[in-house]
Amino acid sequence: MLVLGQQEEAVSARAHALAVLRVRNTALGIALLPAACAVLLFAARGTGLLGSAWQPVCWAVTAVACATLAAAAAAAATIARAEPAVSPTVPLEEREAPDLHNLVRDVADRLGVPAPSAIALTPDCDSWLEERHTPADRPVYARIPGEHPAPVLVIGSPFLWWMRVAELRALLAPVVAGTGPSAHPDIAAARRLARSLDAAVARAERARRTPRAHSAAKQEGTPRAAEVPRSAAGLLAVPFLRAAGALARTLLRAAAGHLAEMERGVAAASSQRAQSVDYGLRTVAQEQVGLAYAGWDRLLTKVALPAWRLGRWPTRLDAGVVAALTELSRRDRLAEGFASRLGERPACDLLEEPGEVDAAVSLLAARLFVGARPPVAPPLQGTEPEEGPRQWSPVAWHAYPEEVAARIWRTGAARLFDALDMAEQTAEPEPAPRTLPLPAGAPLPLGSLPDRTWCGPTLACVLDRLGSPDARSALAARLAALQHQEEARAESQQPLLDEGPLLPGGVEGQPAPMGLPLEPPRAEQELLADHLHSAVCCAAVDTAGASPGLDWLDGPVLLVAGERDTALSGAVRAAAEYGETGPLREWLAAAGVRPDKPLRLL
């Protein structure tokens, strides 16, 4: 019954592949229809069935046929030569992971399917087969009947660090089984057609955005205008590329249903074939997939994202996933059973140099979400802004508290006092000069001027303002405006357009990044609470001997006497949202923090 079901799914997939190819053949037939009509008309004229009155009609139809054939040939060449997008991955050569390659080949042998042509790693928690053959490669194997290069096996790197070897083999079995259907000529041809059509649509979209993007960048007066291609030949080709894209979009729409059913049939046949390999471990492996994704998502949004915004990339993200999930199992009783697996051999032991591979994948993750060029981090006090091309700077986990957490707090505190200064300037257009004496060597407040009201960068100054609802609202609004300006400035420094397909390695000049993970919109009072928390952390570090720390599930945290304090967040929210500064003042007194001491800002 298993073999029969597998054959039925494979037959269904091939049938839908043929339907996809029929869409292509139908388009070809429509393009040839005027030429066929012209041939019939001239044949009828030659046999005397049509009189001389039909001669203008024959030549008119011939002209239409020539124009149609020329346009169809040009569109077909454009679609065929369109470069399909390639997922950004880290290639894993056999010398770098001989045991992993042997495991994959063993799984393929047990399934009776061709082994993948290569293995690559992705930062995401997913695994799939991907064609990596460019249009230039196609004539090579198209001349050989039945010959088709095997696709590349892409493995989610968090799986290698969190999963055990047996679990990884069970997880990869259904994926590797897909190389069997991929080798079928009809399915391979249908997939190549779909990828070419999709690439042509993407190219047409880029061509459509190019003139608008250049015009917008020029109006803004930003240097990004130079990044947008605007050659005369490129602009003249835009209408043609858009026409080819419209044709490709029409063909994709017509074949979409059959493509979906074909892939469903391929997946079902692959899953059924893989039941003969480690089927008992499949359920456990799928549970680990969900857990690994939860750990990766938490580490991404709470730990990696703050570092990326500063232009720093943690060099061991996959090892951090293990630490985050281990911490989760310590806090959550439902995950206790998963921690017991850690005594078994991890799948990362299949790599020769796990640390180097983890670093390469971690850098690719930063470039995927932020871009080849990192954001511009605020300069440290006493230093000049960096000049020249910006480069990603690595940071190890042991240095994360000082180089990332503390930097985030200093940046937030500096923005808070900058907003406070601006709000006071708006409220008092002509303030009387009033300053507080600062210790020798203490930093001057951001944006302070000799003739403006300023109470010094102290917590006491902030807490005094929070008691007034109007002052609190004005400060929160100013913070939101400052953050919006900084985000807009950072966005203007990223590439405007995708210049081509994504290539492995994330090199400079690759397409625009996917963008940072979306965060829910935060109210102004929430922004005020975040910045007040940063100022309190700076004050605790400067005056009470506290230290920044790293929590694998929550990111940067404040350690007071070596322990994480859980009462600070509630006290900060009460002060920021309701102006109730009493609990926060009590916390400061208990922790030994002096609110009257000036803070060290960026």
C-alpha positions as CSV (number, residue, x, y, z in Angstrom):
1,M,0.0,0.0,0.0
2,L,2.9,2.4,0.8
3,V,4.5,1.8,-2.6
4,L,1.1,2.2,-4.3
5,G,0.4,5.5,-2.6
6,Q,3.8,6.8,-3.4
7,Q,3.4,5.9,-7.1
8,E,0.0,7.6,-7.2
9,E,1.4,10.8,-5.7
10,A,4.3,10.7,-8.2
11,V,2.0,10.2,-11.1
12,S,-0.2,13.1,-10.0
13,A,2.9,15.4,-9.7
14,R,4.0,14.4,-13.2
15,A,0.5,15.1,-14.6
16,H,0.5,18.6,-13.2
17,A,4.0,19.2,-14.4
18,L,2.8,18.3,-17.9
19,A,-0.1,20.7,-17.4
20,V,2.4,23.5,-16.6
21,L,4.3,22.7,-19.7
22,R,1.1,22.9,-21.7
23,V,0.7,26.5,-20.6
24,R,4.0,27.3,-22.1
25,N,3.1,25.4,-25.3
26,T,-0.2,27.2,-25.5
27,A,1.6,30.6,-25.3
28,L,4.0,29.4,-28.1
29,G,1.0,28.3,-30.2
30,I,-0.6,31.7,-29.8
31,A,2.6,33.4,-30.9
32,L,2.8,31.1,-34.0
33,L,-0.9,31.7,-34.9
34,P,-0.3,34.8,-37.1
35,A,2.5,33.0,-39.0
36,A,0.3,30.0,-39.6
37,C,-2.4,32.3,-40.9
38,A,0.1,34.0,-43.2
39,V,1.3,30.6,-44.6
40,L,-2.3,29.6,-45.2
41,L,-3.1,32.8,-47.0
42,F,0.0,32.6,-49.3
43,A,-0.8,28.9,-50.0
44,A,-4.3,29.8,-51.0
45,R,-3.1,32.6,-53.2
46,G,-0.6,30.2,-54.9
47,T,-3.3,27.6,-55.6
48,G,-5.7,30.2,-57.0
49,L,-8.3,29.9,-54.2
50,L,-7.9,33.6,-53.4
51,G,-7.9,36.4,-55.9
52,S,-5.5,39.4,-56.2
53,A,-7.7,41.4,-53.9
54,W,-6.4,39.3,-51.0
55,Q,-2.7,40.3,-51.7
56,P,-2.8,43.4,-49.3
57,V,-4.4,41.1,-46.6
58,C,-1.6,38.5,-47.1
59,W,1.1,41.1,-46.7
60,A,-0.6,42.7,-43.7
61,V,-1.0,39.4,-41.9
62,T,2.7,38.6,-42.8
63,A,3.8,41.9,-41.2
64,V,1.8,41.1,-38.1
65,A,3.3,37.6,-38.0
66,C,6.8,38.9,-38.3
67,A,6.2,41.5,-35.5
68,T,4.6,38.8,-33.3
69,L,7.4,36.3,-33.8
70,A,10.1,39.0,-33.2
71,A,8.3,40.1,-30.0
72,A,7.7,36.5,-28.8
73,A,11.3,35.5,-29.5
74,A,12.7,38.5,-27.6
75,A,10.3,37.9,-24.7
76,A,11.2,34.2,-24.6
77,A,14.9,35.0,-24.6
78,T,14.4,37.5,-21.8
79,I,12.5,35.0,-19.7
80,A,14.9,32.2,-20.4
81,R,18.0,34.3,-19.5
82,A,16.4,35.8,-16.4
83,E,18.6,34.9,-13.4
84,P,16.5,33.2,-10.8
85,A,16.9,34.3,-7.2
86,V,19.2,32.2,-5.1
87,S,18.7,32.0,-1.3
88,P,21.7,33.5,0.6
89,T,23.5,30.6,2.3
90,V,26.8,29.5,3.6
91,P,28.2,26.7,1.3
92,L,29.5,23.7,3.3
93,E,32.2,21.9,1.3
94,E,32.9,18.2,2.0
95,R,36.3,18.9,3.5
96,E,34.5,21.1,6.1
97,A,31.9,18.5,7.1
98,P,32.8,15.0,5.8
99,D,30.7,13.3,8.4
100,L,27.6,15.4,7.4
101,H,28.1,14.7,3.7
102,N,28.4,11.0,4.5
103,L,25.2,11.1,6.6
104,V,23.3,12.7,3.7
105,R,24.7,10.3,1.1
106,D,23.8,7.3,3.4
107,V,20.2,8.6,3.7
108,A,20.0,9.0,-0.1
109,D,21.3,5.5,-0.6
110,R,18.8,4.1,1.8
111,L,16.0,6.0,0.1
112,G,17.2,5.0,-3.4
113,V,17.4,8.6,-4.7
114,P,20.2,10.7,-6.0
115,A,22.3,12.4,-3.4
116,P,22.2,16.3,-3.3
117,S,24.9,17.9,-5.4
118,A,26.0,20.1,-2.4
119,I,25.1,21.2,1.1
120,A,24.6,24.7,2.3
121,L,23.5,26.3,5.6
122,T,20.9,29.0,6.2
123,P,20.4,31.0,9.4
124,D,16.7,30.2,9.3
125,C,15.0,27.2,11.0
126,D,14.1,25.4,7.8
127,S,15.5,22.9,5.3
128,W,14.8,22.5,1.6
129,L,16.1,21.5,-1.8
130,E,17.1,24.3,-4.1
131,E,18.1,24.4,-7.8
132,R,21.3,26.4,-8.2
133,H,21.6,26.1,-12.0
134,T,21.9,29.3,-14.0
135,P,20.6,29.7,-17.6
136,A,24.1,29.1,-18.9
137,D,24.1,25.7,-17.4
138,R,20.8,24.5,-18.9
139,P,22.0,23.7,-22.5
140,V,24.7,21.5,-21.0
141,Y,22.4,19.0,-19.4
142,A,19.4,19.6,-21.7
143,R,21.3,17.8,-24.5
144,I,21.6,14.7,-22.3
145,P,18.3,12.7,-22.2
146,G,17.3,12.1,-18.6
147,E,20.4,13.9,-17.2
148,H,19.6,16.5,-14.5
149,P,22.0,17.9,-11.9
150,A,20.8,17.2,-8.3
151,P,19.6,20.2,-6.3
152,V,21.5,21.7,-3.3
153,L,20.4,20.6,0.2
154,V,19.9,23.7,2.4
155,I,19.9,23.0,6.1
156,G,18.9,25.4,8.9
157,S,22.0,25.9,11.0
158,P,20.1,26.1,14.4
159,F,19.2,22.4,13.7
160,L,22.8,21.4,13.7
161,W,23.5,22.9,17.1
162,W,20.3,21.9,18.9
163,M,19.4,18.6,17.3
164,R,21.2,15.3,18.0
165,V,22.6,13.3,15.1
166,A,19.8,10.8,14.9
167,E,17.2,13.5,15.1
168,L,18.8,15.4,12.2
169,R,18.9,12.3,10.1
170,A,15.2,11.7,10.6
171,L,14.5,15.3,9.8
172,L,16.5,15.4,6.6
173,A,15.1,12.1,5.2
174,P,11.9,13.6,3.7
175,V,13.9,16.5,2.3
176,V,16.6,14.3,0.7
177,A,13.8,12.1,-0.7
178,G,12.7,15.0,-2.8
179,T,15.8,14.5,-5.1
180,G,14.0,11.6,-6.7
181,P,11.0,13.5,-8.1
182,S,13.3,16.4,-9.0
183,A,15.2,14.2,-11.4
184,H,12.1,13.5,-13.5
185,P,12.5,15.4,-16.8
186,D,8.9,16.8,-16.8
187,I,9.0,18.0,-13.1
188,A,12.5,19.5,-13.6
189,A,11.3,21.3,-16.8
190,A,8.2,22.7,-15.1
191,R,10.3,24.0,-12.1
192,R,12.8,25.6,-14.5
193,L,10.0,27.3,-16.3
194,A,8.4,28.6,-13.0
195,R,11.7,29.9,-11.8
196,S,12.4,31.7,-15.1
197,L,9.0,33.3,-15.1
198,D,9.3,34.4,-11.5
199,A,12.8,35.8,-12.2
200,A,11.4,37.7,-15.2
201,V,8.6,39.2,-13.1
202,A,11.1,40.3,-10.5
203,R,13.4,41.9,-13.1
204,A,10.5,43.8,-14.6
205,E,9.5,45.0,-11.1
206,R,13.1,46.3,-10.6
207,A,13.0,48.0,-14.0
208,R,9.7,49.6,-13.1
209,R,11.0,51.0,-9.8
210,T,14.3,52.3,-11.1
211,P,13.2,55.6,-12.7
212,R,10.9,56.4,-9.7
213,A,13.6,55.5,-7.2
214,H,16.2,57.7,-8.9
215,S,13.8,60.6,-9.1
216,A,12.9,60.3,-5.4
217,A,16.5,60.0,-4.4
218,K,17.4,63.1,-6.5
219,Q,14.6,65.1,-5.0
220,E,15.7,64.1,-1.5
221,G,19.3,65.2,-2.3
222,T,20.7,62.0,-0.8
223,P,23.9,60.3,-2.1
224,R,21.7,57.2,-2.7
225,A,20.8,58.5,-6.1
226,A,24.2,57.3,-7.4
227,E,23.2,53.7,-6.3
228,V,20.3,53.6,-8.8
229,P,21.2,52.5,-12.3
230,R,20.1,55.1,-14.8
231,S,22.0,54.5,-18.1
232,A,20.2,55.4,-21.3
233,A,20.2,51.9,-22.5
234,G,18.7,50.7,-19.2
235,L,16.0,53.3,-19.3
236,L,15.1,52.5,-22.9
237,A,14.8,48.8,-22.0
238,V,12.3,49.5,-19.2
239,P,9.2,49.3,-21.4
240,F,10.3,46.1,-23.0
241,L,11.2,44.5,-19.6
242,R,7.9,45.5,-18.3
243,A,6.1,43.9,-21.2
244,A,8.1,40.7,-20.8
245,G,7.3,40.8,-17.1
246,A,3.5,41.1,-17.9
247,L,3.7,38.1,-20.1
248,A,5.6,36.1,-17.5
249,R,3.0,37.1,-14.8
250,T,0.2,36.0,-17.1
251,L,1.8,32.6,-17.6
252,L,2.5,32.2,-13.9
253,R,-1.1,33.0,-13.1
254,A,-2.3,30.4,-15.6
255,A,0.1,27.7,-14.2
256,A,-0.1,28.6,-10.5
257,G,-2.7,26.0,-9.6
258,H,-0.9,23.2,-11.4
259,L,2.5,24.2,-9.9
260,A,1.0,24.1,-6.4
261,E,-0.5,20.7,-7.0
262,M,2.7,19.4,-8.5
263,E,4.7,20.5,-5.4
264,R,2.1,19.0,-3.1
265,G,2.4,15.7,-5.0
266,V,6.2,15.8,-4.8
267,A,6.1,16.5,-1.1
268,A,3.6,13.7,-0.4
269,A,5.7,11.2,-2.5
270,S,8.9,12.3,-0.7
271,S,7.3,11.9,2.7
272,Q,5.9,8.5,1.9
273,R,9.3,7.4,0.6
274,A,11.1,8.6,3.7
275,Q,8.9,6.5,6.0
276,S,11.4,3.7,5.6
277,V,14.2,5.7,7.3
278,D,14.0,6.6,11.0
279,Y,10.3,7.0,11.0
280,G,10.1,6.5,14.7
281,L,12.3,9.5,15.4
282,R,10.3,11.7,13.0
283,T,7.9,12.9,15.7
284,V,10.6,13.8,18.1
285,A,12.6,15.6,15.4
286,Q,9.5,17.7,14.5
287,E,9.1,18.7,18.1
288,Q,12.7,19.8,18.1
289,V,12.0,21.9,15.0
290,G,9.4,23.9,16.8
291,L,11.5,24.3,19.9
292,A,14.6,25.4,17.9
293,Y,12.5,27.9,16.0
294,A,11.2,29.3,19.4
295,G,14.7,29.7,20.7
296,W,16.0,31.2,17.5
297,D,13.1,33.7,17.3
298,R,13.7,34.8,21.0
299,L,17.4,35.1,20.5
300,L,16.9,37.0,17.3
301,T,14.5,39.7,18.6
302,K,15.8,40.0,22.2
303,V,19.6,39.5,21.8
304,A,20.8,39.7,18.2
305,L,18.6,42.6,17.1
306,P,19.9,45.1,19.7
307,A,23.5,44.3,18.7
308,W,22.7,44.5,14.9
309,R,21.3,48.0,15.4
310,L,24.7,49.1,16.7
311,G,26.5,47.5,13.8
312,R,27.8,44.6,15.9
313,W,27.2,40.9,15.0
314,P,27.3,38.2,17.7
315,T,29.7,35.6,16.3
316,R,28.0,32.5,17.8
317,L,24.3,32.8,17.2
318,D,23.7,29.0,16.9
319,A,25.5,28.4,20.1
320,G,23.3,31.1,21.6
321,V,20.2,29.2,20.5
322,V,21.3,26.2,22.6
323,A,22.0,28.5,25.6
324,A,18.5,30.1,25.1
325,L,16.7,26.8,24.9
326,T,18.7,25.4,27.9
327,E,17.6,28.4,29.9
328,L,14.1,27.9,28.8
329,S,14.1,24.3,29.9
330,R,15.4,25.5,33.3
331,R,12.5,28.0,33.7
332,D,9.7,26.0,32.0
333,R,8.8,22.6,33.4
334,L,7.3,21.6,30.1
335,A,10.7,21.8,28.5
336,E,12.6,19.9,31.2
337,G,12.6,16.7,29.1
338,F,14.3,18.4,26.2
339,A,17.4,19.3,28.3
340,S,18.1,15.6,29.0
341,R,18.9,15.2,25.3
342,L,22.0,17.4,25.6
343,G,24.1,14.5,26.8
344,E,23.8,12.9,23.4
345,R,26.0,13.7,20.4
346,P,25.0,17.0,18.9
347,A,24.7,17.3,15.1
348,C,27.3,20.1,15.0
349,D,29.9,17.4,15.8
350,L,29.5,16.4,12.2
351,L,31.4,19.7,11.3
352,E,35.2,19.9,11.3
353,E,35.2,23.5,12.6
354,P,31.8,24.3,14.2
355,G,33.0,27.7,15.5
356,E,34.0,29.0,12.1
357,V,30.8,27.7,10.5
358,D,28.7,29.4,13.2
359,A,30.5,32.6,12.7
360,A,29.9,32.6,9.0
361,V,26.2,31.9,9.4
362,S,26.0,34.6,12.1
363,L,27.5,37.2,9.8
364,L,25.1,36.1,7.0
365,A,22.2,36.6,9.4
366,A,23.2,40.1,10.2
367,R,23.6,41.0,6.5
368,L,20.3,39.4,5.6
369,F,18.3,41.3,8.2
370,V,20.2,44.6,8.1
371,G,22.3,44.7,5.0
372,A,25.9,44.5,3.8
373,R,26.5,47.9,5.4
374,P,25.7,48.1,9.1
375,P,23.8,51.0,10.7
376,V,25.8,53.9,11.9
377,A,26.2,53.6,15.7
378,P,26.5,56.7,17.8
379,P,30.2,57.5,18.6
380,L,31.5,56.9,22.0
381,Q,32.3,60.0,24.1
382,G,35.6,61.5,23.3
383,T,35.8,59.7,19.9
384,E,35.2,61.0,16.4
385,P,32.6,59.4,14.1
386,E,33.9,56.7,11.8
387,E,34.8,57.7,8.3
388,G,34.9,55.6,5.1
389,P,33.0,52.4,4.3
390,R,31.3,51.0,7.4
391,Q,32.1,47.4,8.2
392,W,30.4,44.9,10.5
393,S,32.2,44.5,13.8
394,P,32.1,41.1,15.6
395,V,31.3,40.8,19.3
396,A,31.7,37.6,21.4
397,W,29.1,36.6,24.0
398,H,31.4,37.3,26.9
399,A,31.9,40.9,25.7
400,Y,28.2,41.4,24.9
401,P,27.3,43.1,28.2
402,E,29.9,45.8,28.0
403,E,30.0,46.3,24.3
404,V,26.3,46.0,23.5
405,A,24.1,46.3,26.6
406,A,26.0,49.2,28.1
407,R,26.2,51.0,24.7
408,I,22.4,50.6,24.3
409,W,21.8,52.2,27.7
410,R,24.2,55.1,27.1
411,T,22.5,55.7,23.7
412,G,19.0,55.7,25.3
413,A,20.0,57.9,28.1
414,A,21.7,60.4,25.8
415,R,18.5,60.5,23.6
416,L,16.4,61.0,26.8
417,F,18.4,64.1,27.9
418,D,18.5,65.4,24.4
419,A,14.7,65.2,24.2
420,L,14.4,66.8,27.7
421,D,16.6,69.7,26.6
422,M,14.5,70.2,23.4
423,A,11.2,70.0,25.3
424,E,12.4,72.6,27.8
425,Q,13.6,74.9,24.9
426,T,10.1,74.6,23.3
427,A,8.4,75.4,26.6
428,E,10.7,78.3,27.4
429,P,11.6,80.2,24.2
430,E,13.8,82.7,26.1
431,P,15.0,80.8,29.2
432,A,17.2,82.5,31.8
433,P,20.7,81.1,32.1
434,R,20.8,78.4,34.8
435,T,23.3,75.6,35.1
436,L,24.4,73.2,37.7
437,P,28.1,72.8,38.5
438,L,29.5,69.6,37.0
439,P,32.5,67.7,38.3
440,A,35.8,68.2,36.5
441,G,36.0,66.1,33.4
442,A,32.2,65.4,33.4
443,P,30.7,65.3,29.9
444,L,28.6,68.3,28.8
445,P,24.9,67.6,28.1
446,L,23.9,66.8,24.6
447,G,23.0,70.0,22.7
448,S,23.5,72.2,25.8
449,L,24.2,75.9,25.2
450,P,25.5,78.5,27.7
451,D,22.2,80.5,27.6
452,R,19.7,77.7,27.9
453,T,18.0,76.2,31.0
454,W,19.7,72.9,31.9
455,C,19.6,71.0,35.1
456,G,22.4,68.5,34.2
457,P,22.2,64.9,32.9
458,T,20.9,63.5,36.2
459,L,18.1,61.2,37.2
460,A,16.9,63.8,39.6
461,C,16.3,66.2,36.7
462,V,14.2,63.6,34.9
463,L,12.2,62.5,37.9
464,D,11.3,66.1,38.7
465,R,9.8,66.5,35.2
466,L,7.9,63.3,35.3
467,G,5.6,64.6,38.0
468,S,4.0,67.0,35.7
469,P,1.5,65.4,33.1
470,D,2.2,68.1,30.6
471,A,6.0,67.9,30.9
472,R,5.7,64.1,30.8
473,S,3.6,64.1,27.6
474,A,5.9,66.7,25.9
475,L,9.0,64.6,26.8
476,A,7.4,61.4,25.4
477,A,6.4,63.1,22.2
478,R,9.9,64.5,21.7
479,L,11.4,61.1,22.2
480,A,9.1,59.6,19.6
481,A,10.0,62.3,17.1
482,L,13.7,61.8,17.7
483,Q,13.5,58.1,17.3
484,H,11.5,58.5,14.1
485,Q,14.1,60.8,12.7
486,E,16.9,58.4,13.4
487,E,15.0,55.4,11.9
488,A,14.3,57.5,8.7
489,R,18.0,58.5,8.5
490,A,19.1,54.8,8.9
491,E,16.6,53.7,6.2
492,S,17.9,56.4,3.8
493,Q,21.4,54.8,4.1
494,Q,20.3,51.4,2.7
495,P,20.2,50.5,-1.0
496,L,17.0,51.5,-2.8
497,L,16.7,48.6,-5.2
498,D,17.5,44.9,-5.7
499,E,20.3,44.9,-8.2
500,G,20.1,41.2,-9.0
501,P,19.6,37.8,-7.4
502,L,20.9,37.0,-3.9
503,L,24.2,35.3,-4.0
504,P,25.8,33.1,-1.3
505,G,28.1,34.8,1.1
506,G,26.3,38.1,1.4
507,V,28.9,40.2,-0.4
508,E,28.9,43.9,-0.7
509,G,26.6,45.1,-3.4
510,Q,24.0,42.4,-2.8
511,P,20.3,43.3,-3.0
512,A,18.6,45.4,-0.3
513,P,18.2,43.5,3.0
514,M,15.0,41.8,4.1
515,G,14.7,44.4,6.9
516,L,14.8,44.0,10.6
517,P,12.1,41.9,12.3
518,L,9.0,44.0,12.6
519,E,8.1,45.3,16.0
520,P,4.6,46.3,17.1
521,P,4.1,50.0,17.2
522,R,4.9,51.3,20.7
523,A,3.1,54.2,22.4
524,E,5.0,57.3,23.4
525,Q,4.7,56.4,27.0
526,E,6.3,53.0,26.3
527,L,9.2,54.8,24.6
528,L,9.6,57.0,27.6
529,A,9.7,54.0,29.9
530,D,12.4,52.3,27.8
531,H,14.6,55.4,27.8
532,L,14.0,56.0,31.5
533,H,15.1,52.4,32.2
534,S,18.3,53.1,30.2
535,A,19.0,56.2,32.3
536,V,18.4,54.3,35.5
537,C,20.8,51.5,34.4
538,C,23.5,54.0,33.5
539,A,23.1,55.6,36.9
540,A,23.2,52.2,38.7
541,V,26.4,51.3,36.8
542,D,28.1,54.7,37.4
543,T,27.2,55.2,41.1
544,A,26.1,51.9,42.7
545,G,28.6,49.4,41.3
546,A,26.0,47.6,39.2
547,S,26.9,45.9,35.9
548,P,25.3,45.1,32.6
549,G,24.5,41.5,31.9
550,L,23.1,39.2,29.2
551,D,19.9,37.1,29.6
552,W,19.6,34.5,26.8
553,L,15.8,35.0,26.7
554,D,15.4,38.7,27.5
555,G,18.6,40.3,26.2
556,P,20.4,43.1,28.0
557,V,19.7,43.1,31.8
558,L,21.0,45.0,34.8
559,L,22.8,43.0,37.5
560,V,22.8,44.5,41.0
561,A,25.2,42.7,43.4
562,G,25.5,40.0,40.7
563,E,21.8,39.3,40.6
564,R,19.1,40.4,38.2
565,D,16.6,42.8,39.8
566,T,13.0,42.1,38.9
567,A,11.4,45.1,40.6
568,L,13.0,47.8,38.5
569,S,10.7,47.4,35.4
570,G,7.5,48.0,37.4
571,A,8.9,51.0,39.1
572,V,10.0,52.5,35.8
573,R,6.6,51.9,34.2
574,A,4.8,53.6,37.0
575,A,7.0,56.7,36.8
576,A,6.8,56.9,33.0
577,E,3.1,56.2,32.5
578,Y,1.5,57.7,35.6
579,G,4.2,60.0,37.1
580,E,4.4,58.0,40.2
581,T,8.1,58.3,41.0
582,G,7.9,57.1,44.6
583,P,8.5,53.4,43.9
584,L,11.4,54.3,41.6
585,R,13.0,56.6,44.2
586,E,12.7,53.8,46.8
587,W,14.4,51.4,44.4
588,L,17.2,53.8,43.8
589,A,17.7,54.3,47.5
590,A,17.7,50.6,48.2
591,A,20.2,49.9,45.4
592,G,22.5,52.8,46.5
593,V,22.0,54.8,43.3
594,R,22.6,58.6,43.6
595,P,20.1,60.4,41.3
596,D,21.9,63.7,41.8
597,K,25.2,62.5,40.1
598,P,25.6,63.4,36.4
599,L,25.5,60.4,34.1
600,R,28.2,59.4,31.6
601,L,26.6,59.7,28.2
602,L,27.7,59.0,24.7
